[in-house]
Amino acid sequence: MSQRPIALSCGEPAGIGPEIAQTAWDVLRETLPFVWLGEPSHLPLDLPYKVVETISDASQVSAYAMPVLRIRFDGDARKGKADPRNARGVISAIEHGVQQVQEGRARALVTAPIHKKALQDGAGFAHPGHTEFLAALAGGVDVVMMLASDTLCTVPATIHIALGDVPKVFTEDVLRRTVLITHAALQRDFEIASPRIAIAGLNPHAGEGGKMGTEEIDWMNTAISRLESDGYRVSGPLPADTMFHARARSAYDVAICPYHDQALIPIKTLAFDEGVNVTLGLPFVRTSPDHGTAFDIAGKNIARPDSLIAALRMADRMVKE
């Protein structure tokens, strides 16, 4: 294999990241080379791996051993219990992965799940999550998070904020920005010439004419009409409780939702093991499995690698070479 590899940052070493990386390598090693950025001692003992000096060596190694680019860690990696001393290593793996992609040595970045509290406790991590950190590393670009699968794609217009803050943060500017970034990314990265975008209402039943909230009639209807006038194929505001069944999903390519759970619950219900987190708006391709560190099953060899494999495959498809 001569293609540039994908960079896979290790994520939280006390979670399931190392073991699902092993399984993903075993499935993909002859067709899709990737380099694991982390501490080799955190990997399962039975994993054949090889520490590489440069990420470009991965393609020659991948068929018989998982390529590893060593990242220094200061703490222990006890399964199921995060060590804040490892925070700097986790962050460094992400930063190094971004650098590899930006400098053209890696084709794309895939990130394993992190534990935000451990990063905050151990390194004063100031970002709500991966998405915001990657946007900062890319120079402060405007990004949105899409959860993608063959069954459903959703985008939360607001992400890691309290539900009570959503009506204050979710504005016409935020909605428009989310639509424009999503539209451009679907055209560029997913080759959908004219994306169909459904927009969920903020309130139950999309406000039901103002009886259950007024944001829809106060500004959402007008905002969506303006987007339509500008040539975007948008529909809504739609009642969120009726827009995710099979017939409804056939009418759009992506659903934009005002808040986090409104977007994530349907895709995690319909495609829990296959969902992929994609950051739209970055100057490089980044995907991630759509699950967390799963401390409760870490080290038990029962974690399913499906979402990580899907994230690696989606990153591979998105890269234009």
Buried (B, 14 or more C-beta within 10 A) or exposed (E): BEEBBBBBBBBBBBBBBBBBBBBBBEBBBEEBBBBBBBBBEBBEEEBEBBEBEEBBBBBBBBEEBBBBBBBEBEBEBEBBEBBBBBBBBBBBBBBBBBBBBBEEBBBBBBBBBBBBEBBBBBBEBEBEBBBBBBBEBBEEBEBBBBBBBEBBBBBBBBBEBEEEEBBEBBBBEBBBBBBBBBBEBBEEBBEBEEBBBBBBBBBEBBBEEEEBBBBBBEBBBEBBEEBEEEEBBBBBBBBBEEBBEEEBBEEBBBBBBBBBEBBBBBBBEBBBBBBBBBBBBBEBBBBBBBBBBBBEBBBEEEBBBBBBBBBBBBBBBBBEE
